[in-house]
Amino acid sequence: MVDLHMHSNYSDDGAFTPLELVEKCAVQGIEVMAVTDHNCASANGEVIEAARERGIRYIPGIEIDCVYKGANFHMLGYGIDYRSPDIARIEQNIRSQNQRASLEMLEKTRALGFQVTAGEMRKLAQNSRWPDSWTGEMFAEILLAKPEHRADPRLMPYREGGSRAENALVNFYWDFYAQGKPCHAGIKIPDMTEVLDIIHQNHGLAVLAHPGINLRGKEQLLAGIVKLGIDGIEAFSSYHSPEQARWWEEKVRDCRLFYTCGSDFHGKTKPSIQLGGHGCSAPREELWRELARLLEKAV
């Protein structure tokens, strides 16, 4: 089994340490794994030896926020030199901006009439590797637990039995804090061309993450993204139905790229997503060829 998209607590919304992820992958029978934290490659150094000891092949990875034609995307980088100063600068840039954006998100959340304080956010984030960065999922965790908001109709869809209750925390993020939503706080993220250059200059392959989410309603942008020089597309994802995964698999072939399989496992922010839960139980020969290339370079 392969899972090339998972997050440790080096991501601001990941629940488990890198070593805990290795153990979970071993229990799940995952043979090839990649930890792809948001804008951060620090977990890779911790994982490589632990994965080897558990008989798991490991590919260094990262998931980088980028923008193309005014829309936000996530680009996965595989086989990267995770110790590169280029990669470290990505983390430093996003981390410093997130501190400001977190306070802006707090102001906008309070402007909607939700009762939440900076002290509550800091307490929730105190054990995080990003203690000054607050996510929409974290706001949701606090608000959904507050007795004074028990009957708030805006929160009912995220409670048990509600229409958005499955993965309630991340759904709250998508509905209130994502691009174009009322509590969104923008940060300046690099252009997709710049991100592709960084990945390729640091010996990696660039894969467009979960296109069924980020390209939904913007499918016309795919041709331009392919021309920029991506290497692959995450056709199999926990966010894609079997029909969508087959459609994307065919699209990958049409574009003469390769596909990958990734669950986007986080832990408590996405409780319905399990390691290996991407819907691709038998990767085809072309994926194994690409994995062999990456493994030869990486480990």
C-alpha positions as CSV (number, residue, x, y, z in Angstrom):
1,M,0.0,0.0,0.0
2,V,1.1,3.5,-0.8
3,D,0.2,6.8,0.9
4,L,2.1,9.9,-0.3
5,H,0.1,12.6,1.4
6,M,-0.1,12.9,5.2
7,H,0.6,15.6,7.8
8,S,2.5,15.5,11.1
9,N,2.4,18.1,13.8
10,Y,4.9,20.1,11.9
11,S,1.8,21.2,10.0
12,D,-0.3,23.7,11.9
13,D,-3.3,21.4,11.6
14,G,-1.6,18.0,12.1
15,A,-2.1,15.9,15.2
16,F,0.7,13.3,15.3
17,T,4.4,13.5,15.6
18,P,6.5,12.2,12.6
19,L,7.5,9.1,14.5
20,E,3.8,8.4,15.4
21,L,3.0,8.6,11.7
22,V,5.6,6.0,11.0
23,E,4.2,3.6,13.6
24,K,0.6,4.2,12.3
25,C,1.8,3.5,8.7
26,A,3.5,0.3,9.8
27,V,0.3,-0.9,11.5
28,Q,-1.7,-0.1,8.4
29,G,0.7,-2.1,6.2
30,I,1.8,0.9,4.2
31,E,4.9,0.1,2.2
32,V,5.8,3.5,0.7
33,M,5.0,6.8,2.6
34,A,5.7,10.5,2.4
35,V,5.1,13.1,5.0
36,T,4.0,16.3,3.2
37,D,3.6,19.0,5.8
38,H,2.2,22.5,4.9
39,N,5.1,24.7,3.8
40,C,7.5,22.8,6.0
41,A,10.0,20.0,5.4
42,S,11.3,19.7,8.9
43,A,9.7,16.3,9.6
44,N,11.6,14.5,6.9
45,G,14.8,14.3,8.8
46,E,13.0,12.6,11.7
47,V,11.2,10.1,9.6
48,I,13.7,8.6,7.2
49,E,15.6,6.3,9.7
50,A,12.4,5.4,11.6
51,A,10.7,4.4,8.4
52,R,13.7,2.3,7.4
53,E,13.7,0.5,10.7
54,R,10.0,-0.4,10.2
55,G,10.6,-1.7,6.7
56,I,8.8,1.3,5.0
57,R,10.3,3.0,2.0
58,Y,10.2,6.8,2.5
59,I,10.1,9.7,0.0
60,P,10.8,13.2,1.4
61,G,8.0,15.5,0.7
62,I,6.3,18.9,1.3
63,E,3.0,20.6,0.4
64,I,3.4,24.2,-0.6
65,D,0.7,26.8,-0.9
66,C,0.9,28.7,-4.2
67,V,-1.3,30.9,-6.5
68,Y,-2.2,30.6,-10.2
69,K,-4.5,33.0,-12.0
70,G,-5.7,34.4,-8.6
71,A,-6.7,31.0,-7.3
72,N,-5.0,29.2,-4.4
73,F,-3.5,25.7,-4.9
74,H,-1.4,23.2,-3.1
75,M,1.6,21.7,-4.8
76,L,3.2,18.5,-3.5
77,G,7.0,18.2,-3.9
78,Y,8.5,14.7,-3.8
79,G,12.1,13.6,-3.6
80,I,13.2,17.2,-2.6
81,D,16.4,18.2,-0.9
82,Y,14.5,18.9,2.3
83,R,17.6,20.5,3.9
84,S,17.8,23.2,1.2
85,P,17.8,26.8,2.3
86,D,15.2,27.4,-0.5
87,I,12.8,25.1,1.4
88,A,13.6,26.7,4.8
89,R,12.8,30.1,3.4
90,I,9.3,28.9,2.4
91,E,8.6,28.0,6.0
92,Q,10.0,31.2,7.4
93,N,7.9,33.3,5.0
94,I,4.6,31.5,5.7
95,R,5.3,31.3,9.5
96,S,5.8,35.1,9.9
97,Q,2.8,36.0,7.8
98,N,0.6,33.5,9.7
99,Q,1.1,35.3,12.9
100,R,-0.4,38.5,11.5
101,A,-3.2,36.6,9.7
102,S,-4.2,34.7,12.9
103,L,-5.0,38.0,14.6
104,E,-6.9,39.2,11.6
105,M,-8.9,36.0,11.6
106,L,-9.7,36.5,15.3
107,E,-11.0,40.0,14.6
108,K,-13.2,38.8,11.8
109,T,-14.5,35.9,13.8
110,R,-15.5,38.2,16.7
111,A,-17.1,40.6,14.2
112,L,-19.5,37.9,13.3
113,G,-20.6,37.7,17.0
114,F,-18.7,34.6,17.9
115,Q,-17.2,34.8,21.4
116,V,-13.5,33.8,21.3
117,T,-10.4,35.4,22.7
118,A,-6.7,35.5,21.9
119,G,-6.0,33.8,25.2
120,E,-8.2,30.8,24.3
121,M,-6.5,30.5,20.9
122,R,-3.1,30.6,22.5
123,K,-4.0,28.0,25.0
124,L,-5.2,25.6,22.4
125,A,-2.1,26.1,20.3
126,Q,0.4,26.0,23.2
127,N,1.8,22.6,22.4
128,S,1.8,23.2,18.6
129,R,5.0,23.7,16.7
130,W,3.3,26.8,15.3
131,P,1.9,28.3,18.5
132,D,1.3,31.7,17.0
133,S,-0.5,30.4,14.0
134,W,-4.2,29.7,14.4
135,T,-6.3,27.8,11.8
136,G,-10.0,27.8,11.0
137,E,-10.2,24.3,12.4
138,M,-8.9,25.6,15.7
139,F,-11.5,28.3,15.8
140,A,-14.1,25.7,15.1
141,E,-12.9,23.5,17.9
142,I,-13.3,26.3,20.4
143,L,-16.6,27.6,19.2
144,L,-18.3,24.2,18.9
145,A,-17.4,23.5,22.5
146,K,-18.7,26.8,24.0
147,P,-22.1,26.5,25.9
148,E,-23.0,30.1,24.9
149,H,-23.0,29.0,21.2
150,R,-24.8,25.7,21.7
151,A,-28.0,26.9,19.9
152,D,-26.3,29.1,17.3
153,P,-27.9,28.2,14.0
154,R,-24.7,28.9,12.2
155,L,-23.0,26.1,14.1
156,M,-25.8,23.5,13.8
157,P,-24.6,22.0,10.5
158,Y,-21.3,21.0,12.1
159,R,-22.8,19.3,15.1
160,E,-23.7,15.6,15.2
161,G,-26.3,14.8,12.6
162,G,-25.7,18.1,10.7
163,S,-25.1,18.3,7.0
164,R,-21.4,19.3,7.6
165,A,-20.8,17.1,10.6
166,E,-18.4,14.7,8.8
167,N,-15.0,16.3,9.2
168,A,-16.8,19.2,11.0
169,L,-13.6,21.1,11.9
170,V,-12.2,21.3,8.4
171,N,-15.7,21.9,6.9
172,F,-16.0,24.9,9.2
173,Y,-12.6,26.1,7.9
174,W,-13.8,25.8,4.3
175,D,-17.1,27.6,5.0
176,F,-15.7,30.5,7.1
177,Y,-11.9,30.9,6.6
178,A,-11.1,29.7,3.1
179,Q,-10.4,32.1,0.2
180,G,-13.4,34.3,-0.4
181,K,-15.1,33.5,2.9
182,P,-16.0,36.0,5.7
183,C,-13.1,35.3,8.1
184,H,-10.4,34.7,5.5
185,A,-7.2,36.5,6.2
186,G,-5.0,36.6,3.1
187,I,-1.3,36.1,3.1
188,K,1.1,36.6,0.2
189,I,1.9,33.1,-1.1
190,P,4.3,32.4,-4.0
191,D,3.2,32.1,-7.6
192,M,2.9,28.6,-8.8
193,T,5.8,29.1,-11.3
194,E,8.1,30.1,-8.4
195,V,7.1,27.0,-6.5
196,L,7.7,24.7,-9.4
197,D,11.1,26.2,-9.9
198,I,12.0,25.7,-6.3
199,I,10.9,22.0,-6.3
200,H,12.7,21.2,-9.6
201,Q,15.9,23.1,-8.6
202,N,15.9,21.0,-5.4
203,H,15.7,17.7,-7.3
204,G,12.0,17.1,-6.7
205,L,8.9,16.3,-8.7
206,A,5.9,18.5,-8.5
207,V,2.4,17.1,-8.1
208,L,-0.8,19.0,-8.0
209,A,-2.7,18.0,-4.8
210,H,-6.4,17.0,-4.6
211,P,-7.5,18.7,-7.9
212,G,-11.1,17.7,-7.2
213,I,-11.1,20.4,-4.5
214,N,-8.8,23.1,-5.8
215,L,-9.9,22.9,-9.4
216,R,-13.6,22.5,-8.8
217,G,-15.3,25.0,-10.9
218,K,-12.0,26.1,-12.3
219,E,-11.2,23.1,-14.5
220,Q,-10.3,25.5,-17.4
221,L,-7.1,26.3,-15.5
222,L,-5.7,22.8,-15.8
223,A,-4.2,23.2,-19.3
224,G,-2.2,26.3,-18.2
225,I,-1.0,24.5,-15.0
226,V,0.2,21.5,-17.1
227,K,2.1,23.9,-19.4
228,L,3.9,25.4,-16.4
229,G,5.7,22.1,-15.9
230,I,4.0,20.0,-13.2
231,D,5.1,16.4,-13.2
232,G,2.0,14.7,-11.8
233,I,-1.5,15.0,-10.4
234,E,-2.9,13.4,-7.2
235,A,-5.7,11.5,-9.0
236,F,-6.5,9.3,-6.0
237,S,-7.4,11.3,-2.9
238,S,-9.7,10.9,0.1
239,Y,-11.7,13.8,-1.4
240,H,-12.4,12.1,-4.7
241,S,-15.2,9.7,-5.3
242,P,-14.3,6.5,-7.3
243,E,-15.8,8.2,-10.4
244,Q,-13.8,11.3,-9.9
245,A,-10.6,9.4,-9.3
246,R,-11.1,7.4,-12.6
247,W,-11.7,10.7,-14.4
248,W,-8.6,12.3,-13.0
249,E,-6.5,9.1,-13.8
250,E,-7.6,9.4,-17.5
251,K,-6.9,13.1,-17.5
252,V,-3.4,12.4,-16.1
253,R,-2.7,10.1,-19.0
254,D,-4.1,12.6,-21.5
255,C,-1.7,15.1,-20.1
256,R,1.2,12.6,-20.3
257,L,1.9,13.0,-16.5
258,F,1.9,10.5,-13.7
259,Y,-0.6,10.1,-10.9
260,T,-0.2,9.7,-7.2
261,C,-2.2,8.4,-4.3
262,G,-2.6,10.4,-1.1
263,S,-5.1,10.3,1.9
264,D,-4.3,13.8,3.2
265,F,-4.4,12.3,6.7
266,H,-4.2,14.9,9.5
267,G,-5.8,13.3,12.6
268,K,-8.5,15.1,14.6
269,T,-9.2,17.9,12.1
270,K,-10.2,15.3,9.5
271,P,-11.3,12.3,11.6
272,S,-13.0,10.5,8.7
273,I,-9.8,10.3,6.7
274,Q,-7.6,7.3,7.4
275,L,-4.1,6.5,6.4
276,G,-4.2,4.8,3.0
277,G,-7.7,6.0,2.5
278,H,-7.3,7.3,-1.0
279,G,-9.2,4.7,-3.0
280,C,-6.3,3.3,-4.9
281,S,-5.8,-0.3,-3.7
282,A,-3.7,-1.5,-6.6
283,P,-1.4,1.2,-8.1
284,R,-0.7,0.7,-11.8
285,E,2.8,0.0,-13.2
286,E,3.4,3.6,-14.2
287,L,3.1,4.8,-10.6
288,W,5.6,2.2,-9.4
289,R,8.0,3.4,-12.1
290,E,7.8,7.0,-10.8
291,L,8.1,5.8,-7.2
292,A,11.2,3.8,-8.2
293,R,12.7,7.0,-9.6
294,L,11.9,8.9,-6.5
295,L,13.1,6.2,-4.1
296,E,16.4,5.9,-6.0
297,K,17.0,9.6,-5.5
298,A,15.7,10.0,-2.0
299,V,16.7,7.2,0.2
